[in-house]
Amino acid sequence: MTNETHAPSAAWELLLPAVAVPVRARGRSLQSALREAVRSGRLAPGTRMPSSRDLARDLGVSRGLITEAYEQLAAEGYLRSGRGAGTWVGDAVRAAPPGAHDLAPRPAAGVRADFVAGSPDLSLFPRAAWAAAQREVLAGLSHQGLGYPDPRGLPRLRTALAELLARRRGVVVDPERVIVCSGVTQAVTLLGFVLQGRGQRRIGVERPGSSQYEDLFAAAGSTAVRIAMDADGLAMDALRASGVRTVVTTPSHHFPSGLAYSAARRTQLLAWARASDGLLVEDDYDGDFRYDRAPVGALQGLDPAHVAYAGSVSKSLAPGLRLGWTVVPDALAEEVVERKRYMDLGNPALDQATLARFIERGDYDRQLRRCQRAYRERRDALVTALGAQLPGTEVTGIAAGLHAIATLPVDSARQEDLLDRCAAAGVRVRTLSHYGGDAGEGVCLVLGYAHLSPARITEGVRLLASAVRESDRPRAHGTGRSASGRGPSP
């Protein structure tokens, strides 16, 4: 029996941005938007599409453009059609699972305030300074410099990074021990492959924590083991009980709780690593951004033989550069380099040379200072707005990084209703429980602020407060849950 789900006409508004492009690109844009609508589940299997004539009229484009798009997507299996029977979303299409696009988020239609954590302000990217560094590099780069690079990274960049990491983060390193990679994700993946080859098939990760590790370690043939946190950092009893010998940590600024590991806990972790011949993988994702005091130095500086350090420019410059680094213990270095060699033959030489020159010129330090000023102002704006609009909200976590934890004075039993109200108001938020944290008594939100201007933060908190007030009121009889839009996100 055919599932004749008829989409309301308002649903086709999702295609309006796709046809508001130059004429020559309109066909490809429309096809891409339709594919994504089917993949994401916004157009469910069995949904009947409007006729080409009706859709063309609604969108204000030619009927031929719609016909061509229907034919192309039918050939690819996204749509199905029959002579005189109309066009439908294919039954074989399955929507992507929740979180499938977490590493490559797309802006959602109708979003008025996006508090999902993980993104820097891309408008702060120093285009002029980066372009100047790149011009200097191109002018002086030899023909041989465009050949296959050393898989460890260009010597010039490794030298610049070694000086930078020692000076700013207290990392114990020389250029020969730095390995340039495509961000922290690749650094951890490389270590996962090497450790799996040595028989370690269980890797500890923090709970709560980033949701990417299960898939990341599964791809390397290992299993991520979630280990609970306490008020000082990774819980030592839970770590010992887990039986793992390697654990990934964010000691300078834990994601998402926002705490900094205590000095005592850092000492206990190092003692565990030495006693068990274990390895701590330090993800220093935003260690340069501390606003109330000087940043705590890297854990790696206390014991380079038992800590692998990883960082990147994803939060300080832009994630699209795909430039990061790792410093691993000598016992693992050769195997990690070999994995890197056969994974991608090294990072792009021109980008590496540009980053090296950018650091050498002092531009990277200037960029960090610029980001620190902007992000401190935005965190202050968030705290002020929450205090004014939502009295009783508790903001926790150290004054650092790109996100804050806000526990709203709302009963946790109303969390799902509040999230629905937020989505209906165009406010994207995530709770601590989304990352595996305990719900507690209130509604605990992880609020990213770095990518929002102070004005947008203030307006977003106003909308959030309005949603809280709405959730205080009982729903009208017969009103079901609104479409939350909580799907693909960081």
C-alpha positions in Angstrom: 0.0 0.0 0.0 1.4 3.4 -0.9 2.2 5.8 1.9 0.6 8.9 0.5 2.1 11.5 2.8 1.3 14.9 1.4 3.7 17.7 2.5 2.1 21.1 3.3 2.9 23.8 0.8 4.9 25.6 3.5 7.5 22.8 3.3 8.7 24.0 -0.1 10.0 27.2 1.5 13.1 25.2 2.2 13.9 25.4 -1.5 13.6 29.1 -1.8 17.3 29.8 -0.9 18.3 27.3 -3.6 16.7 29.3 -6.3 17.8 32.7 -5.1 21.2 32.2 -6.8 22.5 33.3 -10.2 20.6 31.7 -13.0 23.6 29.6 -14.2 23.9 27.9 -10.8 20.2 27.5 -10.1 19.7 24.0 -11.4 22.6 22.5 -9.4 21.6 24.4 -6.3 18.0 23.2 -6.5 19.1 19.6 -7.0 21.5 19.8 -4.1 18.8 21.3 -1.8 16.4 18.5 -2.7 19.0 15.8 -2.1 19.8 17.3 1.4 16.1 17.6 2.2 15.6 13.9 1.5 18.9 12.8 3.3 18.1 14.8 6.4 14.5 13.4 6.6 12.8 16.7 6.1 11.2 15.0 3.0 10.3 11.6 4.3 10.1 8.4 2.2 6.7 8.3 0.5 6.2 12.0 0.5 4.4 13.1 -2.7 6.1 15.9 -4.5 4.1 18.7 -6.1 3.8 18.7 -9.8 6.6 20.3 -11.8 4.1 23.0 -12.9 3.0 23.8 -9.3 6.4 23.8 -7.8 7.8 26.0 -10.6 5.0 28.5 -9.9 5.6 28.4 -6.1 9.3 29.0 -6.5 9.1 31.4 -9.4 11.3 29.4 -11.8 10.8 27.7 -15.1 9.0 24.4 -15.2 11.9 22.9 -17.2 14.3 23.5 -14.2 12.0 21.5 -11.9 11.5 18.7 -14.5 15.3 18.4 -14.9 15.8 18.3 -11.1 13.1 15.6 -10.7 14.6 13.5 -13.5 18.1 13.8 -12.1 17.1 12.8 -8.6 14.9 10.0 -9.9 17.9 8.6 -11.8 19.9 8.7 -8.5 17.2 7.0 -6.5 16.1 9.9 -4.3 12.8 10.2 -6.1 10.5 7.8 -8.0 7.9 8.6 -10.6 5.6 6.9 -13.0 3.7 8.1 -16.1 0.6 9.9 -14.8 1.3 8.7 -11.2 3.2 11.8 -9.9 6.6 12.0 -8.2 7.4 10.7 -4.8 10.4 10.5 -2.4 12.0 7.1 -2.9 11.1 4.4 -0.3 14.8 3.2 -0.2 16.1 6.5 1.1 16.9 6.6 4.8 17.5 9.8 6.8 20.9 10.3 8.2 21.1 9.2 11.9 21.3 11.8 14.6 24.7 13.3 14.8 25.8 12.0 11.4 26.8 15.5 10.3 28.2 16.7 13.6 31.7 17.2 12.1 30.4 19.2 9.2 27.4 21.3 10.4 25.2 23.1 8.0 23.2 26.3 8.9 19.6 25.4 9.6 16.8 27.4 8.0 14.8 29.6 10.5 17.6 29.7 13.1 17.6 33.1 14.9 20.2 32.3 17.6 22.6 29.3 17.4 24.2 28.5 20.7 25.7 25.1 19.7 29.3 25.1 20.9 32.4 24.3 18.9 32.7 27.1 16.3 35.0 30.1 16.4 34.1 33.4 14.8 35.2 32.9 11.2 34.9 36.6 10.5 38.0 37.1 12.7 40.2 35.2 10.3 43.1 37.6 9.5 42.8 37.6 5.7 45.2 40.4 5.0 48.0 39.1 7.3 47.5 35.5 6.0 47.6 36.7 2.4 50.8 38.7 3.1 52.5 35.6 4.6 51.4 33.5 1.7 52.7 36.0 -0.9 56.1 36.0 0.9 56.2 32.2 0.9 55.3 31.9 -2.8 57.9 34.5 -3.7 60.7 32.5 -1.9 59.5 28.9 -2.4 61.8 26.8 -4.6 60.4 24.4 -7.2 61.5 21.5 -5.0 59.4 23.0 -2.2 56.2 22.0 -4.1 57.1 18.3 -4.1 55.9 15.7 -1.6 56.5 17.0 1.9 58.1 15.2 4.8 55.2 13.3 6.4 56.2 14.8 9.8 55.7 18.3 8.3 58.0 21.0 6.9 61.1 21.5 9.1 60.4 25.3 9.0 56.9 24.8 10.5 58.0 22.2 13.0 60.7 24.6 14.2 58.1 27.5 14.5 55.6 25.2 16.3 58.2 23.9 18.8 59.1 27.5 19.8 55.5 28.5 20.0 54.3 25.5 22.1 57.3 25.7 24.5 56.7 29.5 25.0 52.9 29.6 25.3 51.9 26.2 26.6 55.0 24.8 28.4 55.3 21.8 26.1 58.6 20.0 26.3 59.5 19.6 22.6 62.1 20.0 19.9 61.3 20.3 16.2 62.1 16.6 15.5 59.3 15.5 17.8 56.6 17.7 16.3 54.3 16.0 13.7 52.0 18.2 11.6 48.6 16.8 11.0 45.1 17.7 9.9 43.8 18.8 13.3 43.4 17.0 16.6 41.0 14.5 15.0 43.7 13.1 12.8 46.2 13.2 15.6 44.0 11.0 17.8 43.1 8.8 14.8 46.8 8.2 14.1 47.4 7.2 17.7 44.4 5.0 17.6 45.8 3.0 14.7 49.2 2.7 16.3 47.8 1.6 19.6 45.4 -0.9 18.0 48.4 -2.4 16.2 50.0 -2.9 19.6 47.0 -4.7 20.9 45.2 -1.9 22.7 41.6 -2.1 21.5 40.0 -0.1 24.3 40.7 3.6 24.6 39.3 5.7 27.5 37.5 8.9 26.9 35.8 11.4 29.2 32.1 11.2 30.1 30.6 13.7 29.4 32.6 14.5 26.4 32.8 14.9 22.6 30.5 12.4 20.8 33.0 11.8 18.0 35.2 9.3 19.7 33.0 6.2 19.4 33.1 6.5 15.6 36.7 7.6 15.5 38.1 4.7 17.4 35.7 2.2 15.7 37.3 3.3 12.4 40.7 2.5 13.8 39.5 -1.0 15.0 39.2 0.0 18.7 36.4 0.8 21.2 35.9 4.0 23.1 35.3 3.4 26.8 33.5 6.3 28.6 35.0 7.1 32.0 33.1 9.3 34.5 34.3 12.8 35.6 34.1 14.3 39.1 34.7 17.8 40.4 38.5 17.5 39.9 38.6 15.9 36.5 38.7 12.3 35.3 37.5 10.1 38.2 40.5 8.0 39.3 38.5 5.0 40.6 36.5 4.8 37.4 39.8 5.0 35.4 41.4 2.2 37.3 38.3 0.0 37.1 38.0 0.5 33.3 41.2 -1.4 32.6 42.3 0.9 29.8 45.9 1.9 29.3 45.3 5.0 27.2 42.8 7.8 27.9 42.0 11.0 26.0 41.7 14.0 28.2 41.0 17.8 28.0 42.7 18.8 31.3 43.2 22.6 30.6 39.5 23.1 29.9 37.2 20.1 29.9 34.6 19.9 27.2 31.7 20.3 27.9 31.7 20.9 31.7 34.2 23.8 31.5 36.2 22.7 34.5 40.0 22.7 34.6 41.6 19.6 36.2 42.9 20.3 39.7 46.6 20.2 40.3 46.1 17.1 42.5 44.1 15.3 39.8 46.8 16.1 37.2 49.4 14.6 39.5 47.2 11.5 40.1 46.8 11.0 36.3 50.5 11.1 35.7 51.1 8.7 38.6 48.5 6.3 37.0 50.2 6.5 33.6 53.7 5.8 35.1 52.4 2.9 37.2 50.5 1.2 34.4 52.8 2.1 31.6 49.9 4.0 30.2 49.4 7.0 27.9 47.5 10.2 28.4 46.4 11.9 25.1 46.0 15.6 25.9 43.6 17.4 23.6 44.5 21.1 24.1 41.7 22.4 21.9 41.4 25.9 23.4 44.3 26.1 25.9 45.3 29.7 24.8 41.9 31.2 25.7 41.8 31.8 29.5 40.2 35.2 30.5 40.6 35.4 34.3 44.3 34.5 34.6 47.2 33.1 32.7 46.4 29.7 31.1 47.4 26.6 32.9 50.4 24.9 31.2 50.1 21.7 29.3 50.1 18.4 31.1 52.6 17.1 28.7 55.3 19.4 30.2 55.3 17.3 33.4 56.0 14.0 31.7 56.7 13.9 28.0 57.2 10.1 28.1 53.6 9.4 29.1 51.6 12.2 27.5 50.9 12.7 23.8 49.9 16.4 23.1 47.6 17.6 20.3 46.4 21.0 19.2 45.4 22.9 16.1 44.5 26.3 14.6 40.8 25.3 14.3 39.7 27.6 17.2 42.4 30.3 16.8 42.3 30.7 12.9 39.8 28.5 11.1 38.9 24.8 11.1 38.9 24.9 7.3 42.7 25.2 7.2 42.9 21.6 8.6 46.3 22.3 10.3 47.2 20.9 13.6 50.1 19.2 15.4 50.9 16.4 17.8 53.9 15.7 20.0 54.1 12.0 20.9 56.4 10.1 23.2 59.6 8.9 21.5 58.5 5.3 21.8 55.5 6.0 19.5 56.9 8.6 17.2 58.2 6.4 14.4 55.0 4.4 14.1 52.8 7.5 14.1 54.9 9.1 11.3 54.6 5.9 9.2 50.8 5.9 9.7 50.8 9.6 8.6 52.9 8.8 5.6 50.5 6.2 4.2 47.4 8.1 5.3 47.8 11.2 3.2 51.5 11.7 2.2 51.7 14.8 4.3 49.8 18.1 4.7 49.9 20.7 1.8 53.3 22.2 1.7 52.2 25.7 0.8 49.7 25.9 3.7 52.4 24.6 6.1 54.9 27.2 4.9 52.3 30.0 5.2 51.5 29.0 8.8 55.2 28.9 9.6 55.7 32.4 8.2 52.6 33.6 10.0 54.0 32.4 13.3 57.5 33.8 12.6 56.1 37.3 11.8 54.3 37.5 15.1 50.9 37.4 13.4 49.8 34.3 15.2 50.4 35.9 18.7 48.5 39.0 17.5 45.6 36.8 16.3 45.4 35.0 19.7 45.3 38.4 21.5 42.5 39.6 19.1 40.5 36.4 19.7 41.0 36.6 23.5 39.6 40.2 23.6 36.6 39.3 21.4 35.7 36.0 23.2 36.1 37.5 26.7 33.7 40.3 25.7 31.2 37.8 24.3 31.4 35.6 27.4 30.8 38.7 29.6 27.8 39.6 27.3 26.4 36.1 27.8 26.8 36.1 31.6 25.2 39.6 31.8 22.3 38.7 29.5 21.6 35.5 31.5 21.6 37.5 34.7 19.2 40.1 33.4 16.8 37.9 31.4 16.9 34.6 33.4 17.6 35.5 37.1 18.7 32.5 39.1 20.7 31.0 36.2 24.0 29.5 37.5 27.0 29.9 35.1 29.7 27.4 35.8 33.1 26.4 34.4 36.2 28.5 34.3 36.3 31.8 32.3 37.9 30.3 29.3 37.3 28.8 25.8 34.4 29.2 23.5 31.5 27.9 25.6 29.9 28.2 29.0 27.6 26.0 31.1 24.3 27.6 32.2 22.0 25.8 34.6 18.6 27.4 34.2 16.1 27.7 37.1 13.8 25.2 35.4 12.7 21.8 36.6 14.6 19.1 34.6 11.3 17.3 34.0 10.4 20.2 31.7 13.6 19.9 29.6 12.1 18.3 26.5 9.2 20.8 26.4 11.7 23.7 26.8 13.9 22.4 24.0 10.8 22.2 21.7 9.9 25.8 22.6 13.5 26.9 21.9 13.4 25.2 18.5 10.1 26.8 17.6 11.5 30.2 18.5 14.6 29.6 16.3 17.0 29.0 19.2 19.5 26.1 18.8 20.8 24.8 22.1 22.3 21.6 23.4 22.0 20.3 26.9 24.8 18.7 29.0 23.0 15.4 28.7 23.5 15.6 24.9 27.2 15.0 25.6 26.6 12.3 28.2 26.4 14.4 31.3 23.9 14.0 34.2 20.8 16.1 33.9 20.8 17.1 37.5 17.9 19.1 39.0 17.8 22.0 36.6 18.1 22.3 32.8 21.8 22.5 32.1 22.7 24.1 28.7 26.1 24.1 26.9 26.1 27.5 25.3 28.6 28.4 22.6 29.2 32.1 22.3 32.4 32.7 20.3 30.8 32.8 16.9 28.1 35.3 18.0 28.4 39.1 18.3 27.4 40.5 21.7 24.2 41.9 20.2 23.3 38.5 18.8 24.1 36.9 22.2 21.8 39.3 24.0 19.0 38.8 21.5 19.5 35.0 21.7 19.2 35.0 25.5 16.0 37.1 25.2 14.5 34.5 22.9 15.7 31.7 25.3 14.1 33.5 28.2 10.9 33.9 26.3 10.9 30.1 25.6 11.4 29.5 29.3 8.4 31.6 30.2 6.3 29.8 27.5 7.3 26.5 29.0 5.9 27.7 32.3 2.4 27.8 30.7 0.4 24.6 30.1 0.0 23.7 26.4 -3.4 24.1 24.8 -5.5 20.9 24.7 -4.7 18.8 21.7 -1.4 20.6 20.9 1.3 18.1 20.2 5.1 18.6 20.4 6.4 21.1 17.9 9.1 20.2 15.4 12.3 20.5 17.4 14.7 20.5 14.5 17.2 18.9 16.8 19.2 16.9 14.4 22.4 17.5 12.5 24.5 20.1 14.1 29.5 20.6 15.9 
